[in-house]
Structure formats: structure tokens, C-alpha cells
Amino acid sequence: MEVKDSNGTLLAEGDSVKLIKDLKVRGSSTTLKRGTVVKNIRLTDDAEEIEGKVEKTVMVLKTMFVQKM
């Protein structure tokens, strides 16, 4: 399965990505700001989602909102 970021670049386990858009976190009043770096990502079973630690919390992010660094 190929997982691609918003620009079509292939993503792999352990890559670092940054957010390209401000994202509201469901169930919280927190907003993740554009440019936030997510290090050491993990791929999921879904090609459109990745897991990463943001501010000491593991979150699932849509690949359409991230860019490989």
C-alpha cells in the first residue's frame, strides 16, 4: 500500500511531516497550528491516515493535511 502526502510524495514509517492547515481536534478545544511538526509517524491500515505524536498525544491525521519534511 502506498501512502502519499498532500503533494504526492511517498511516506514511510518514521518520517517527519508538518501540517499545511490549522486543524481543530475533535472532542477538544485545541487547534493544531499550520507548520506543526509531527515526528516519527506510523502508517495505519488506511492509506489516507497516519498516526503521530503531537504535543505528547498520539493522534490520527489525514494525509491530505500533511507535507513530508
mmCIF file of the N, C-alpha and C atoms, coordinates in Angstrom:
data_MODEL
# 
_entry.id   MODEL 
# 
loop_
_atom_site.group_PDB 
_atom_site.id 
_atom_site.type_symbol 
_atom_site.label_atom_id 
_atom_site.label_alt_id 
_atom_site.label_comp_id 
_atom_site.label_asym_id 
_atom_site.label_entity_id 
_atom_site.label_seq_id 
_atom_site.pdbx_PDB_ins_code 
_atom_site.Cartn_x 
_atom_site.Cartn_y 
_atom_site.Cartn_z 
_atom_site.occupancy 
_atom_site.B_iso_or_equiv 
_atom_site.pdbx_formal_charge 
_atom_site.auth_seq_id 
_atom_site.auth_comp_id 
_atom_site.auth_asym_id 
_atom_site.auth_atom_id 
_atom_site.pdbx_PDB_model_num 
ATOM 1   N N  . MET A 1 1  ? 0.842   -1.172 0.000  1.00 0.00 ? 1  MET A N  1 
ATOM 2   C CA . MET A 1 1  ? 0.000   0.000  0.000  1.00 0.00 ? 1  MET A CA 1 
ATOM 3   C C  . MET A 1 1  ? 0.894   1.245  0.000  1.00 0.00 ? 1  MET A C  1 
ATOM 4   N N  . GLU A 1 2  ? 0.601   2.183  -0.868 1.00 0.00 ? 2  GLU A N  1 
ATOM 5   C CA . GLU A 1 2  ? 1.349   3.424  -0.938 1.00 0.00 ? 2  GLU A CA 1 
ATOM 6   C C  . GLU A 1 2  ? 0.603   4.531  -0.202 1.00 0.00 ? 2  GLU A C  1 
ATOM 7   N N  . VAL A 1 3  ? 1.313   5.205  0.696  1.00 0.00 ? 3  VAL A N  1 
ATOM 8   C CA . VAL A 1 3  ? 0.745   6.322  1.441  1.00 0.00 ? 3  VAL A CA 1 
ATOM 9   C C  . VAL A 1 3  ? 1.441   7.583  0.957  1.00 0.00 ? 3  VAL A C  1 
ATOM 10  N N  . LYS A 1 4  ? 0.655   8.557  0.492  1.00 0.00 ? 4  LYS A N  1 
ATOM 11  C CA . LYS A 1 4  ? 1.220   9.791  -0.062 1.00 0.00 ? 4  LYS A CA 1 
ATOM 12  C C  . LYS A 1 4  ? 0.724   11.005 0.709  1.00 0.00 ? 4  LYS A C  1 
ATOM 13  N N  . ASP A 1 5  ? 1.591   12.032 0.778  1.00 0.00 ? 5  ASP A N  1 
ATOM 14  C CA . ASP A 1 5  ? 1.202   13.272 1.439  1.00 0.00 ? 5  ASP A CA 1 
ATOM 15  C C  . ASP A 1 5  ? 0.413   14.153 0.471  1.00 0.00 ? 5  ASP A C  1 
ATOM 16  N N  . SER A 1 6  ? 0.166   15.386 0.844  1.00 0.00 ? 6  SER A N  1 
ATOM 17  C CA . SER A 1 6  ? -0.649  16.284 0.029  1.00 0.00 ? 6  SER A CA 1 
ATOM 18  C C  . SER A 1 6  ? -0.020  16.602 -1.325 1.00 0.00 ? 6  SER A C  1 
ATOM 19  N N  . ASN A 1 7  ? 1.301   16.485 -1.432 1.00 0.00 ? 7  ASN A N  1 
ATOM 20  C CA . ASN A 1 7  ? 1.990   16.764 -2.689 1.00 0.00 ? 7  ASN A CA 1 
ATOM 21  C C  . ASN A 1 7  ? 2.236   15.511 -3.524 1.00 0.00 ? 7  ASN A C  1 
ATOM 22  N N  . GLY A 1 8  ? 1.843   14.344 -3.022 1.00 0.00 ? 8  GLY A N  1 
ATOM 23  C CA . GLY A 1 8  ? 2.049   13.099 -3.751 1.00 0.00 ? 8  GLY A CA 1 
ATOM 24  C C  . GLY A 1 8  ? 3.368   12.416 -3.437 1.00 0.00 ? 8  GLY A C  1 
ATOM 25  N N  . THR A 1 9  ? 4.106   12.902 -2.439 1.00 0.00 ? 9  THR A N  1 
ATOM 26  C CA . THR A 1 9  ? 5.363   12.289 -2.021 1.00 0.00 ? 9  THR A CA 1 
ATOM 27  C C  . THR A 1 9  ? 5.061   11.071 -1.158 1.00 0.00 ? 9  THR A C  1 
ATOM 28  N N  . LEU A 1 10 ? 5.769   9.972  -1.398 1.00 0.00 ? 10 LEU A N  1 
ATOM 29  C CA . LEU A 1 10 ? 5.548   8.754  -0.619 1.00 0.00 ? 10 LEU A CA 1 
ATOM 30  C C  . LEU A 1 10 ? 5.997   8.954  0.821  1.00 0.00 ? 10 LEU A C  1 
ATOM 31  N N  . LEU A 1 11 ? 5.199   8.443  1.756  1.00 0.00 ? 11 LEU A N  1 
ATOM 32  C CA . LEU A 1 11 ? 5.525   8.495  3.177  1.00 0.00 ? 11 LEU A CA 1 
ATOM 33  C C  . LEU A 1 11 ? 5.893   7.093  3.645  1.00 0.00 ? 11 LEU A C  1 
ATOM 34  N N  . ALA A 1 12 ? 6.805   7.025  4.609  1.00 0.00 ? 12 ALA A N  1 
ATOM 35  C CA . ALA A 1 12 ? 7.228   5.744  5.178  1.00 0.00 ? 12 ALA A CA 1 
ATOM 36  C C  . ALA A 1 12 ? 7.222   5.855  6.701  1.00 0.00 ? 12 ALA A C  1 
ATOM 37  N N  . GLU A 1 13 ? 7.271   4.705  7.369  1.00 0.00 ? 13 GLU A N  1 
ATOM 38  C CA . GLU A 1 13 ? 7.345   4.677  8.834  1.00 0.00 ? 13 GLU A CA 1 
ATOM 39  C C  . GLU A 1 13 ? 8.547   5.496  9.294  1.00 0.00 ? 13 GLU A C  1 
ATOM 40  N N  . GLY A 1 14 ? 8.362   6.329  10.314 1.00 0.00 ? 14 GLY A N  1 
ATOM 41  C CA . GLY A 1 14 ? 9.462   7.086  10.893 1.00 0.00 ? 14 GLY A CA 1 
ATOM 42  C C  . GLY A 1 14 ? 9.730   8.430  10.251 1.00 0.00 ? 14 GLY A C  1 
ATOM 43  N N  . ASP A 1 15 ? 9.021   8.773  9.180  1.00 0.00 ? 15 ASP A N  1 
ATOM 44  C CA . ASP A 1 15 ? 9.205   10.072 8.536  1.00 0.00 ? 15 ASP A CA 1 
ATOM 45  C C  . ASP A 1 15 ? 8.697   11.195 9.439  1.00 0.00 ? 15 ASP A C  1 
ATOM 46  N N  . SER A 1 16 ? 9.135   12.401 9.141  1.00 0.00 ? 16 SER A N  1 
ATOM 47  C CA . SER A 1 16 ? 8.623   13.595 9.804  1.00 0.00 ? 16 SER A CA 1 
ATOM 48  C C  . SER A 1 16 ? 7.789   14.380 8.802  1.00 0.00 ? 16 SER A C  1 
ATOM 49  N N  . VAL A 1 17 ? 6.670   14.891 9.279  1.00 0.00 ? 17 VAL A N  1 
ATOM 50  C CA . VAL A 1 17 ? 5.785   15.671 8.419  1.00 0.00 ? 17 VAL A CA 1 
ATOM 51  C C  . VAL A 1 17 ? 5.394   16.950 9.145  1.00 0.00 ? 17 VAL A C  1 
ATOM 52  N N  . LYS A 1 18 ? 4.904   17.927 8.385  1.00 0.00 ? 18 LYS A N  1 
ATOM 53  C CA . LYS A 1 18 ? 4.378   19.141 9.008  1.00 0.00 ? 18 LYS A CA 1 
ATOM 54  C C  . LYS A 1 18 ? 2.975   19.386 8.485  1.00 0.00 ? 18 LYS A C  1 
ATOM 55  N N  . LEU A 1 19 ? 2.172   20.039 9.302  1.00 0.00 ? 19 LEU A N  1 
ATOM 56  C CA . LEU A 1 19 ? 0.790   20.338 8.933  1.00 0.00 ? 19 LEU A CA 1 
ATOM 57  C C  . LEU A 1 19 ? 0.755   21.508 7.964  1.00 0.00 ? 19 LEU A C  1 
ATOM 58  N N  . ILE A 1 20 ? -0.137  21.440 6.975  1.00 0.00 ? 20 ILE A N  1 
ATOM 59  C CA . ILE A 1 20 ? -0.252  22.518 5.997  1.00 0.00 ? 20 ILE A CA 1 
ATOM 60  C C  . ILE A 1 20 ? -1.503  23.360 6.221  1.00 0.00 ? 20 ILE A C  1 
ATOM 61  N N  . LYS A 1 21 ? -2.256  23.042 7.275  1.00 0.00 ? 21 LYS A N  1 
ATOM 62  C CA . LYS A 1 21 ? -3.506  23.749 7.558  1.00 0.00 ? 21 LYS A CA 1 
ATOM 63  C C  . LYS A 1 21 ? -3.776  23.683 9.058  1.00 0.00 ? 21 LYS A C  1 
ATOM 64  N N  . ASP A 1 22 ? -4.404  24.709 9.616  1.00 0.00 ? 22 ASP A N  1 
ATOM 65  C CA . ASP A 1 22 ? -4.842  24.657 11.011 1.00 0.00 ? 22 ASP A CA 1 
ATOM 66  C C  . ASP A 1 22 ? -5.944  23.610 11.132 1.00 0.00 ? 22 ASP A C  1 
ATOM 67  N N  . LEU A 1 23 ? -5.826  22.719 12.117 1.00 0.00 ? 23 LEU A N  1 
ATOM 68  C CA . LEU A 1 23 ? -6.804  21.653 12.293 1.00 0.00 ? 23 LEU A CA 1 
ATOM 69  C C  . LEU A 1 23 ? -7.389  21.698 13.694 1.00 0.00 ? 23 LEU A C  1 
ATOM 70  N N  . LYS A 1 24 ? -8.710  21.647 13.789 1.00 0.00 ? 24 LYS A N  1 
ATOM 71  C CA . LYS A 1 24 ? -9.377  21.546 15.083 1.00 0.00 ? 24 LYS A CA 1 
ATOM 72  C C  . LYS A 1 24 ? -9.378  20.087 15.509 1.00 0.00 ? 24 LYS A C  1 
ATOM 73  N N  . VAL A 1 25 ? -9.132  19.837 16.793 1.00 0.00 ? 25 VAL A N  1 
ATOM 74  C CA . VAL A 1 25 ? -9.102  18.480 17.318 1.00 0.00 ? 25 VAL A CA 1 
ATOM 75  C C  . VAL A 1 25 ? -10.494 18.135 17.830 1.00 0.00 ? 25 VAL A C  1 
ATOM 76  N N  . ARG A 1 26 ? -11.032 17.027 17.341 1.00 0.00 ? 26 ARG A N  1 
ATOM 77  C CA . ARG A 1 26 ? -12.373 16.606 17.779 1.00 0.00 ? 26 ARG A CA 1 
ATOM 78  C C  . ARG A 1 26 ? -12.368 16.266 19.260 1.00 0.00 ? 26 ARG A C  1 
ATOM 79  N N  . GLY A 1 27 ? -13.407 16.655 19.958 1.00 0.00 ? 27 GLY A N  1 
ATOM 80  C CA . GLY A 1 27 ? -13.543 16.340 21.375 1.00 0.00 ? 27 GLY A CA 1 
ATOM 81  C C  . GLY A 1 27 ? -12.671 17.198 22.269 1.00 0.00 ? 27 GLY A C  1 
ATOM 82  N N  . SER A 1 28 ? -12.090 18.237 21.721 1.00 0.00 ? 28 SER A N  1 
ATOM 83  C CA . SER A 1 28 ? -11.213 19.107 22.488 1.00 0.00 ? 28 SER A CA 1 
ATOM 84  C C  . SER A 1 28 ? -11.341 20.527 21.950 1.00 0.00 ? 28 SER A C  1 
ATOM 85  N N  . SER A 1 29 ? -10.908 21.477 22.745 1.00 0.00 ? 29 SER A N  1 
ATOM 86  C CA . SER A 1 29 ? -10.935 22.863 22.282 1.00 0.00 ? 29 SER A CA 1 
ATOM 87  C C  . SER A 1 29 ? -9.594  23.255 21.669 1.00 0.00 ? 29 SER A C  1 
ATOM 88  N N  . THR A 1 30 ? -8.720  22.272 21.473 1.00 0.00 ? 30 THR A N  1 
ATOM 89  C CA . THR A 1 30 ? -7.382  22.513 20.948 1.00 0.00 ? 30 THR A CA 1 
ATOM 90  C C  . THR A 1 30 ? -7.394  22.652 19.432 1.00 0.00 ? 30 THR A C  1 
ATOM 91  N N  . THR A 1 31 ? -6.527  23.494 18.911 1.00 0.00 ? 31 THR A N  1 
ATOM 92  C CA . THR A 1 31 ? -6.320  23.631 17.474 1.00 0.00 ? 31 THR A CA 1 
ATOM 93  C C  . THR A 1 31 ? -4.845  23.407 17.185 1.00 0.00 ? 31 THR A C  1 
ATOM 94  N N  . LEU A 1 32 ? -4.553  22.526 16.234 1.00 0.00 ? 32 LEU A N  1 
ATOM 95  C CA . LEU A 1 32 ? -3.178  22.301 15.799 1.00 0.00 ? 32 LEU A CA 1 
ATOM 96  C C  . LEU A 1 32 ? -2.856  23.331 14.727 1.00 0.00 ? 32 LEU A C  1 
ATOM 97  N N  . LYS A 1 33 ? -1.798  24.089 14.916 1.00 0.00 ? 33 LYS A N  1 
ATOM 98  C CA . LYS A 1 33 ? -1.452  25.186 14.016 1.00 0.00 ? 33 LYS A CA 1 
ATOM 99  C C  . LYS A 1 33 ? -0.690  24.698 12.789 1.00 0.00 ? 33 LYS A C  1 
ATOM 100 N N  . ARG A 1 34 ? -0.842  25.424 11.698 1.00 0.00 ? 34 ARG A N  1 
ATOM 101 C CA . ARG A 1 34 ? -0.110  25.140 10.477 1.00 0.00 ? 34 ARG A CA 1 
ATOM 102 C C  . ARG A 1 34 ? 1.393   25.229 10.754 1.00 0.00 ? 34 ARG A C  1 
ATOM 103 N N  . GLY A 1 35 ? 2.165   24.276 10.237 1.00 0.00 ? 35 GLY A N  1 
ATOM 104 C CA . GLY A 1 35 ? 3.605   24.258 10.453 1.00 0.00 ? 35 GLY A CA 1 
ATOM 105 C C  . GLY A 1 35 ? 4.040   23.386 11.609 1.00 0.00 ? 35 GLY A C  1 
ATOM 106 N N  . THR A 1 36 ? 3.087   22.851 12.381 1.00 0.00 ? 36 THR A N  1 
ATOM 107 C CA . THR A 1 36 ? 3.411   21.958 13.481 1.00 0.00 ? 36 THR A CA 1 
ATOM 108 C C  . THR A 1 36 ? 4.089   20.706 12.929 1.00 0.00 ? 36 THR A C  1 
ATOM 109 N N  . VAL A 1 37 ? 5.225   20.320 13.515 1.00 0.00 ? 37 VAL A N  1 
ATOM 110 C CA . VAL A 1 37 ? 5.980   19.162 13.047 1.00 0.00 ? 37 VAL A CA 1 
ATOM 111 C C  . VAL A 1 37 ? 5.538   17.925 13.813 1.00 0.00 ? 37 VAL A C  1 
ATOM 112 N N  . VAL A 1 38 ? 5.285   16.855 13.073 1.00 0.00 ? 38 VAL A N  1 
ATOM 113 C CA . VAL A 1 38 ? 4.948   15.561 13.657 1.00 0.00 ? 38 VAL A CA 1 
ATOM 114 C C  . VAL A 1 38 ? 6.079   14.616 13.279 1.00 0.00 ? 38 VAL A C  1 
ATOM 115 N N  . LYS A 1 39 ? 6.831   14.148 14.282 1.00 0.00 ? 39 LYS A N  1 
ATOM 116 C CA . LYS A 1 39 ? 7.989   13.299 14.025 1.00 0.00 ? 39 LYS A CA 1 
ATOM 117 C C  . LYS A 1 39 ? 7.630   11.832 14.217 1.00 0.00 ? 39 LYS A C  1 
ATOM 118 N N  . ASN A 1 40 ? 8.379   10.977 13.539 1.00 0.00 ? 40 ASN A N  1 
ATOM 119 C CA . ASN A 1 40 ? 8.286   9.529  13.719 1.00 0.00 ? 40 ASN A CA 1 
ATOM 120 C C  . ASN A 1 40 ? 6.860   9.012  13.514 1.00 0.00 ? 40 ASN A C  1 
ATOM 121 N N  . ILE A 1 41 ? 6.309   9.250  12.331 1.00 0.00 ? 41 ILE A N  1 
ATOM 122 C CA . ILE A 1 41 ? 4.939   8.829  12.046 1.00 0.00 ? 41 ILE A CA 1 
ATOM 123 C C  . ILE A 1 41 ? 4.857   7.316  11.897 1.00 0.00 ? 41 ILE A C  1 
ATOM 124 N N  . ARG A 1 42 ? 3.649   6.793  12.068 1.00 0.00 ? 42 ARG A N  1 
ATOM 125 C CA . ARG A 1 42 ? 3.362   5.381  11.823 1.00 0.00 ? 42 ARG A CA 1 
ATOM 126 C C  . ARG A 1 42 ? 2.243   5.300  10.808 1.00 0.00 ? 42 ARG A C  1 
ATOM 127 N N  . LEU A 1 43 ? 2.352   4.321  9.921  1.00 0.00 ? 43 LEU A N  1 
ATOM 128 C CA . LEU A 1 43 ? 1.317   4.115  8.917  1.00 0.00 ? 43 LEU A CA 1 
ATOM 129 C C  . LEU A 1 43 ? 0.209   3.252  9.513  1.00 0.00 ? 43 LEU A C  1 
ATOM 130 N N  . THR A 1 44 ? -1.023  3.460  9.063  1.00 0.00 ? 44 THR A N  1 
ATOM 131 C CA . THR A 1 44 ? -2.164  2.692  9.533  1.00 0.00 ? 44 THR A CA 1 
ATOM 132 C C  . THR A 1 44 ? -2.649  1.790  8.406  1.00 0.00 ? 44 THR A C  1 
ATOM 133 N N  . ASP A 1 45 ? -3.726  1.066  8.646  1.00 0.00 ? 45 ASP A N  1 
ATOM 134 C CA . ASP A 1 45 ? -4.307  0.199  7.620  1.00 0.00 ? 45 ASP A CA 1 
ATOM 135 C C  . ASP A 1 45 ? -4.965  1.005  6.506  1.00 0.00 ? 45 ASP A C  1 
ATOM 136 N N  . ASP A 1 46 ? -5.295  2.259  6.783  1.00 0.00 ? 46 ASP A N  1 
ATOM 137 C CA . ASP A 1 46 ? -5.933  3.137  5.805  1.00 0.00 ? 46 ASP A CA 1 
ATOM 138 C C  . ASP A 1 46 ? -4.865  3.995  5.120  1.00 0.00 ? 46 ASP A C  1 
ATOM 139 N N  . ALA A 1 47 ? -4.856  4.020  3.788  1.00 0.00 ? 47 ALA A N  1 
ATOM 140 C CA . ALA A 1 47 ? -3.848  4.774  3.036  1.00 0.00 ? 47 ALA A CA 1 
ATOM 141 C C  . ALA A 1 47 ? -4.008  6.285  3.195  1.00 0.00 ? 47 ALA A C  1 
ATOM 142 N N  . GLU A 1 48 ? -5.137  6.742  3.710  1.00 0.00 ? 48 GLU A N  1 
ATOM 143 C CA . GLU A 1 48 ? -5.369  8.179  3.868  1.00 0.00 ? 48 GLU A CA 1 
ATOM 144 C C  . GLU A 1 48 ? -5.151  8.672  5.289  1.00 0.00 ? 48 GLU A C  1 
ATOM 145 N N  . GLU A 1 49 ? -4.641  7.810  6.178  1.00 0.00 ? 49 GLU A N  1 
ATOM 146 C CA . GLU A 1 49 ? -4.432  8.202  7.569  1.00 0.00 ? 49 GLU A CA 1 
ATOM 147 C C  . GLU A 1 49 ? -3.066  7.759  8.058  1.00 0.00 ? 49 GLU A C  1 
ATOM 148 N N  . ILE A 1 50 ? -2.472  8.592  8.941  1.00 0.00 ? 50 ILE A N  1 
ATOM 149 C CA . ILE A 1 50 ? -1.229  8.250  9.619  1.00 0.00 ? 50 ILE A CA 1 
ATOM 150 C C  . ILE A 1 50 ? -1.398  8.543  11.105 1.00 0.00 ? 50 ILE A C  1 
ATOM 151 N N  . GLU A 1 51 ? -0.545  7.947  11.924 1.00 0.00 ? 51 GLU A N  1 
ATOM 152 C CA . GLU A 1 51 ? -0.533  8.224  13.357 1.00 0.00 ? 51 GLU A CA 1 
ATOM 153 C C  . GLU A 1 51 ? 0.749   8.949  13.695 1.00 0.00 ? 51 GLU A C  1 
ATOM 154 N N  . GLY A 1 52 ? 0.658   9.880  14.621 1.00 0.00 ? 52 GLY A N  1 
ATOM 155 C CA . GLY A 1 52 ? 1.849   10.603 15.057 1.00 0.00 ? 52 GLY A CA 1 
ATOM 156 C C  . GLY A 1 52 ? 1.611   11.251 16.398 1.00 0.00 ? 52 GLY A C  1 
ATOM 157 N N  . LYS A 1 53 ? 2.718   11.552 17.097 1.00 0.00 ? 53 LYS A N  1 
ATOM 158 C CA . LYS A 1 53 ? 2.623   12.202 18.393 1.00 0.00 ? 53 LYS A CA 1 
ATOM 159 C C  . LYS A 1 53 ? 2.679   13.707 18.215 1.00 0.00 ? 53 LYS A C  1 
ATOM 160 N N  . VAL A 1 54 ? 1.633   14.359 18.701 1.00 0.00 ? 54 VAL A N  1 
ATOM 161 C CA . VAL A 1 54 ? 1.562   15.813 18.672 1.00 0.00 ? 54 VAL A CA 1 
ATOM 162 C C  . VAL A 1 54 ? 1.330   16.278 20.101 1.00 0.00 ? 54 VAL A C  1 
ATOM 163 N N  . GLU A 1 55 ? 2.280   17.053 20.623 1.00 0.00 ? 55 GLU A N  1 
ATOM 164 C CA . GLU A 1 55 ? 2.165   17.564 21.997 1.00 0.00 ? 55 GLU A CA 1 
ATOM 165 C C  . GLU A 1 55 ? 1.919   16.436 22.990 1.00 0.00 ? 55 GLU A C  1 
ATOM 166 N N  . LYS A 1 56 ? 2.684   15.364 22.895 1.00 0.00 ? 56 LYS A N  1 
ATOM 167 C CA . LYS A 1 56 ? 2.662   14.206 23.795 1.00 0.00 ? 56 LYS A CA 1 
ATOM 168 C C  . LYS A 1 56 ? 1.375   13.397 23.719 1.00 0.00 ? 56 LYS A C  1 
ATOM 169 N N  . THR A 1 57 ? 0.588   13.584 22.673 1.00 0.00 ? 57 THR A N  1 
ATOM 170 C CA . THR A 1 57 ? -0.651  12.834 22.470 1.00 0.00 ? 57 THR A CA 1 
ATOM 171 C C  . THR A 1 57 ? -0.612  12.193 21.091 1.00 0.00 ? 57 THR A C  1 
ATOM 172 N N  . VAL A 1 58 ? -0.938  10.905 21.019 1.00 0.00 ? 58 VAL A N  1 
ATOM 173 C CA . VAL A 1 58 ? -0.974  10.217 19.730 1.00 0.00 ? 58 VAL A CA 1 
ATOM 174 C C  . VAL A 1 58 ? -2.270  10.584 19.022 1.00 0.00 ? 58 VAL A C  1 
ATOM 175 N N  . MET A 1 59 ? -2.147  11.060 17.784 1.00 0.00 ? 59 MET A N  1 
ATOM 176 C CA . MET A 1 59 ? -3.310  11.469 17.007 1.00 0.00 ? 59 MET A CA 1 
ATOM 177 C C  . MET A 1 59 ? -3.271  10.840 15.628 1.00 0.00 ? 59 MET A C  1 
ATOM 178 N N  . VAL A 1 60 ? -4.447  10.617 15.075 1.00 0.00 ? 60 VAL A N  1 
ATOM 179 C CA . VAL A 1 60 ? -4.563  10.129 13.700 1.00 0.00 ? 60 VAL A CA 1 
ATOM 180 C C  . VAL A 1 60 ? -4.816  11.342 12.816 1.00 0.00 ? 60 VAL A C  1 
ATOM 181 N N  . LEU A 1 61 ? -3.987  11.491 11.791 1.00 0.00 ? 61 LEU A N  1 
ATOM 182 C CA . LEU A 1 61 ? -4.077  12.644 10.893 1.00 0.00 ? 61 LEU A CA 1 
ATOM 183 C C  . LEU A 1 61 ? -4.357  12.184 9.473  1.00 0.00 ? 61 LEU A C  1 
ATOM 184 N N  . LYS A 1 62 ? -5.129  12.958 8.750  1.00 0.00 ? 62 LYS A N  1 
ATOM 185 C CA . LYS A 1 62 ? -5.387  12.687 7.335  1.00 0.00 ? 62 LYS A CA 1 
ATOM 186 C C  . LYS A 1 62 ? -4.162  13.125 6.540  1.00 0.00 ? 62 LYS A C  1 
ATOM 187 N N  . THR A 1 63 ? -3.766  12.292 5.570  1.00 0.00 ? 63 THR A N  1 
ATOM 188 C CA . THR A 1 63 ? -2.572  12.596 4.787  1.00 0.00 ? 63 THR A CA 1 
ATOM 189 C C  . THR A 1 63 ? -2.757  13.819 3.896  1.00 0.00 ? 63 THR A C  1 
ATOM 190 N N  . MET A 1 64 ? -3.983  14.216 3.607  1.00 0.00 ? 64 MET A N  1 
ATOM 191 C CA . MET A 1 64 ? -4.214  15.388 2.759  1.00 0.00 ? 64 MET A CA 1 
ATOM 192 C C  . MET A 1 64 ? -3.830  16.692 3.457  1.00 0.00 ? 64 MET A C  1 
ATOM 193 N N  . PHE A 1 65 ? -3.577  16.642 4.773  1.00 0.00 ? 65 PHE A N  1 
ATOM 194 C CA . PHE A 1 65 ? -3.233  17.850 5.523  1.00 0.00 ? 65 PHE A CA 1 
ATOM 195 C C  . PHE A 1 65 ? -1.776  17.867 5.980  1.00 0.00 ? 65 PHE A C  1 
ATOM 196 N N  . VAL A 1 66 ? -0.942  16.959 5.482  1.00 0.00 ? 66 VAL A N  1 
ATOM 197 C CA . VAL A 1 66 ? 0.461   16.919 5.891  1.00 0.00 ? 66 VAL A CA 1 
ATOM 198 C C  . VAL A 1 66 ? 1.383   16.982 4.683  1.00 0.00 ? 66 VAL A C  1 
ATOM 199 N N  . GLN A 1 67 ? 2.611   17.440 4.928  1.00 0.00 ? 67 GLN A N  1 
ATOM 200 C CA . GLN A 1 67 ? 3.633   17.533 3.906  1.00 0.00 ? 67 GLN A CA 1 
ATOM 201 C C  . GLN A 1 67 ? 4.916   16.955 4.477  1.00 0.00 ? 67 GLN A C  1 
ATOM 202 N N  . LYS A 1 68 ? 5.584   16.080 3.710  1.00 0.00 ? 68 LYS A N  1 
ATOM 203 C CA . LYS A 1 68 ? 6.828   15.471 4.165  1.00 0.00 ? 68 LYS A CA 1 
ATOM 204 C C  . LYS A 1 68 ? 7.911   16.524 4.275  1.00 0.00 ? 68 LYS A C  1 
ATOM 205 N N  . MET A 1 69 ? 8.742   16.395 5.308  1.00 0.00 ? 69 MET A N  1 
ATOM 206 C CA . MET A 1 69 ? 9.851   17.347 5.505  1.00 0.00 ? 69 MET A CA 1 
ATOM 207 C C  . MET A 1 69 ? 11.132  16.786 4.961  1.00 0.00 ? 69 MET A C  1 
# 
